């Protein structure tokens, strides 16, 4: 259902159990059975290939994507430059413009192979106009997204690079955290440049800060993945100056 770019291909399956798991982790969780069933009837679980474009800035959204795994990066283009907006992961929505009929405000591109419950834009809007429960859930999901954007802006303006980096790592645990023999690993392979763009810093500064975290025995690296050794200690470290 997403827009294709290059050789990216989409594989479609219909595992009802998996679709329900994805829905219940998303911003549209907790819906009554009739509304939930209506969404599952029109949605499909799809595997999304790396570099696949899910939304094109300035164009109508083709579908709403409820991410079950993987990572999608959001970018906004303007004045000849591309600006990173953020990364979405399991539990997040992508293509929210499909809910309102507006054009996409930014590009959405799969960064790591992903899985999503995909609902065509026309069908999700049709359901929304006739189901007040779904209308409320959509409003809640959009508000959560707005608050997250406001929190990120406040963090960029008010917090130190160290605090922003730690905040990003902790937030990443909720989306991409997986058990590791030494703690919890971020399954998403963030590069130093990725981290720098997301916290409004430079790759060199991020490299220095990650080195400090390693020396403090709060993180370690395992085959390009960041392993959080002590979540509580890392959170406390982020509050220090």
JOQUI-V357632 format. One record per helix or strand of 2 or more residues. SS is the DSSP state (@ for helix, = for strand). FROM is the first residue (numbers start at 1). TO is the last residue. If there is no record, write none. Layout:
# JOQUI-V357632
SS	FROM	TO
SS	FROM	TO
This chain:
# JOQUI-V357632
=	10	13
@	16	25
@	33	42
=	43	48
=	53	55
=	63	78
=	81	88
=	93	94
@	97	100
=	107	120
@	121	130
@	132	158
@	161	176
=	177	180
=	183	186
@	192	199
@	203	215
=	219	222
=	225	228
@	231	238
